[in-house]
């Protein structure tokens, strides 16, 4: 009787829910801690287009932190007797921080150029359809960045190979791309309607949703692009 109870401990629905909540809270706390210097500076900046380059600089630590969070969430245990989300997060940080930053920094730079151009579009003298095109390119860049972040967090490819795979999967895995787009819309709407801090406060659940939507992408990468 006691043996059955021991074997069942950590495997029931309540135990799995508790394990998930514990993992999400731990990963959220570590993500905020590792990205705190940049996030603090970001919230101190005035909402002025002239501060866009500074905002991009403040967001630099977020890329490696998000990659480490994705790694920890992907390798999470559902068993209350074997929960090590902090250890997994730190391991993900050690393994993927440099690779994540190698892709995250150029992406931020590119998005900053697009955002700066759009906020000063009247001064460019370009036709209005250029603004729509730039917005579309920016959205596509964000979706590419979502795929690249997942690949960087879970695999050890060279930066240029990760960039190519992320671009390849934009059309190759439409479900993953649509899932990332849905998260982008929900996050943008929540930020506009509630608070600018929403993406940071819900980073762990959002990243878990990103992982869930990227399952086919991850599976294809494991089957066809790893030894």
Residue pairs with C-beta under 8 A, 6 or more apart in sequence:
9 15
9 80
9 81
10 19
10 78
10 79
10 80
10 81
10 82
11 78
11 79
15 78
15 79
15 80
16 78
18 80
19 76
19 77
19 78
19 79
19 80
19 83
20 76
20 78
22 80
22 83
22 85
23 72
23 73
23 76
23 77
23 83
23 85
24 73
24 204
24 205
24 208
25 204
26 72
26 85
26 86
26 89
27 69
27 72
27 73
27 85
27 89
27 204
27 207
28 69
28 201
28 203
28 204
30 65
30 68
30 69
30 72
30 85
30 86
30 89
30 90
31 65
31 66
31 68
31 69
31 89
31 203
31 204
32 39
32 200
32 203
34 61
34 64
34 65
34 68
34 93
35 61
35 62
35 65
35 200
37 61
38 57
38 58
38 59
38 60
38 61
38 62
39 58
39 61
39 62
39 200
41 54
41 57
41 58
42 55
42 58
42 59
43 196
43 197
45 51
45 54
45 55
45 58
49 115
49 116
49 119
49 120
52 112
52 115
52 116
52 119
53 112
53 116
55 112
56 108
56 109
56 111
56 112
59 108
60 101
60 104
60 105
60 108
62 104
63 100
63 101
63 103
63 104
63 105
63 107
63 108
63 149
64 93
64 96
64 97
64 98
64 100
64 101
64 104
65 93
66 100
66 149
66 153
66 203
66 207
67 92
67 93
67 96
67 97
67 99
67 100
67 149
67 152
67 153
68 89
68 90
68 92
68 93
68 96
68 97
68 153
69 89
69 92
69 203
69 204
69 207
70 92
70 149
70 150
70 153
70 154
70 207
70 210
70 211
71 88
71 89
71 91
71 92
71 93
71 95
71 96
71 153
71 154
72 85
72 88
72 89
72 92
73 204
73 207
73 208
73 211
74 153
74 154
74 211
75 88
75 92
76 85
76 88
77 83
77 84
92 153
95 156
96 152
96 153
99 152
99 156
99 159
99 162
100 149
100 152
100 153
102 159
103 145
103 148
103 149
103 152
103 159
103 162
103 163
104 145
104 149
107 141
107 144
107 145
107 148
110 141
111 138
111 141
111 142
114 134
114 135
114 137
114 138
114 141
115 138
117 124
117 134
118 131
118 134
118 135
118 138
121 130
121 131
124 130
139 181
139 184
140 170
142 180
142 184
143 170
143 177
143 180
143 181
143 184
144 166
144 167
144 170
145 166
146 180
146 183
146 184
146 210
146 214
147 165
147 166
147 169
147 170
147 173
147 176
147 177
147 180
147 214
147 217
148 162
148 163
148 166
149 210
150 210
150 211
150 214
150 217
150 218
151 157
151 162
151 165
151 166
151 217
151 221
152 162
154 218
154 221
155 162
155 221
155 225
155 226
157 165
157 225
165 221
165 225
169 176
169 177
169 217
169 220
170 177
171 177
172 220
173 214
173 216
173 217
173 220
175 213
175 216
176 213
176 214
176 215
176 216
176 217
178 213
179 209
179 210
179 212
179 213
179 214
180 210
180 213
180 214
182 213
183 206
183 209
183 210
183 213
187 198
187 199
187 206
190 198
190 199
190 202
191 198
191 199
195 201
199 206
211 218
